[in-house]
Amino acid sequence: MELMEDGTTIERKMFEIAAEKHIPLYGVLELVPVCNMNCDMCYVRLSREEMEKKGGLCPVEKWIAVAQQMRDTGTLFLLLTGGEPLLYPDFRRLYLKLQEMGMILTVNTNGTLIDKEWADFFAKNKPRRINITVYGASETTYGEVCHYPEGFNRAMKGIRLLLERGVDVKMNGSLAKANAKDAQKIIRIGEELDVPVRMDTYMYPTVRERDCAYHFESRMEPEDAGKIRVEVLRKEMGEELFAEYRKRTLYMAEHTPEGKGVPGKMKCRAGKSSFTINWQGEMRACVVLDDPSVPVFETGFAYAWDKVVKGTEEIRTSIKCSQCTLREVCNICAASAVAEGGASDSVPEYLCKYTKQTIESLKATEI
């Protein structure tokens, strides 16, 4: 959750208090499941036909009504996402209503729809930040990954239009087999534009690929992903911060004793101080977990939040993972366990290999 990674000290303290008191401080609103691109590694996207068969989009009046309840229950930070959220027909009306309520808004988008009109809108009604996911450094890569070659130039144009108007932008990269070769180029583009870049090397398996062996999936093999993770972290952090990260991570990997053989609990803020509501109005702890799930437009926000909190407290993770000496440096969580193995207490083999390779690559890196 991006806010937690680069938030101020005051915000971090706010989230600590919110987690203790189960205040829903942060929310993710998945406005649409559709997108104008069709990325190979996407685990969310539906076609418009599939979306309509599942009931279609929620009207803006429902989002506004539940947002008022969120505000009254303590929500301050909201991330608007999708699919591609700018495809939501009433996006601007909803956005402005949320700002009127005092919400601090961040938007996730692929950037390809941002023209002068959109850029002017965001310049006049500035969000906290717009996160633009960049899938490659050329039209060729966008064609291979997103099946939308013109997406690269459109995204770059969108970023520049926003920057020219003083809108805060961050570039996010999602690396898979087809675009891993562009990782360093994407980071360099960020440097040239003076835009922060965050590269993700761990991809959840797509719904259509979850029963496939790694080498048939669009995401990288776990060993390759672990190696590239270290490379991009070094570039993103710079030598000084990376050296500290390397030292701290290796120390934890080498000095963490075997844990007690008991089921683990959720460690993140999902279901404690944060929530997500998908395009059908189902409130959940996070975007990956399907359970607990409560129809918030029918039950009301306070009731749904209470059910999500209680349901999240009952989630347990793997006994084996709780014993692993690499548990402090592993990205294991209930969501990844469900996505990889079908159950929160399963052991995600992909993450095991990914983490071990990360440690080996850190050891092999000269400082």
C-alpha angles and dihedrals in degrees: 000000000000098000091062093051099056103017123129123262089256091053092049090053090049090055092048090055092042091052091050092050097034094241112164095230097157130042137181117210113199098199099179138011093208129090138185088232130056107213117191095228098045114126096186111047123113128178117248089252092053090047093052092048088056093053106278129250125329113250117251092244090067092050091049093048094050091044089059088054090048091053092050090050094051108272114149107154123057133181115203111207146143146135086313105335095199087069090067102110096224097036095128095048091049093044093053093046090052091051090049088056089056097253118156104227134206123181128209113204141149088234096227095113096051108113129158092283093054092042091052090049093053092043090055093042103032120202123210086255143331114228112206117194111218116200101188146340099255144034088252093061093044088053092051097044106028101022086231110101095181089056093089096059092040092052092048090049090050092052092049093048091053094045092050087058096048097253114151110244134186125188119221122192125205109199124206134155095281097051105028089102089064097055097104092041091055090051090050090052088055090051092050091050092041090237124139114247130206118187121201115206097172111077124183111236112263117249091247092050103043094104094048127100114250095258091058094051125092092231119084125271107267093247092052091047091051093052094048090046090065093045095052094042090056091051095044096046101039123230100289098049092040091054089054092046091049092049094048095045095048091047091054092045092052100038105039109111123220109279131232115278096248131119113268128233133223109286101184128077094258109125091006105068102346139054142173131222116200127215091269093055098257113147115213139165093252141352095265103043114083094190132093092035126167128182096238097187089059101039102034127246101272093051092046092049092051090052092048092050093050093044092049091052089060095054114109130192131210122305088212092054091050088058097046116112090218094056093108093058098036124099091221115144137151091265095054090044090054093045094047103034107016097246136065091237095050123109111243104220092194092060092046091058092040092054095045091051091048090056093046091049091049090052091050094048115102117221 
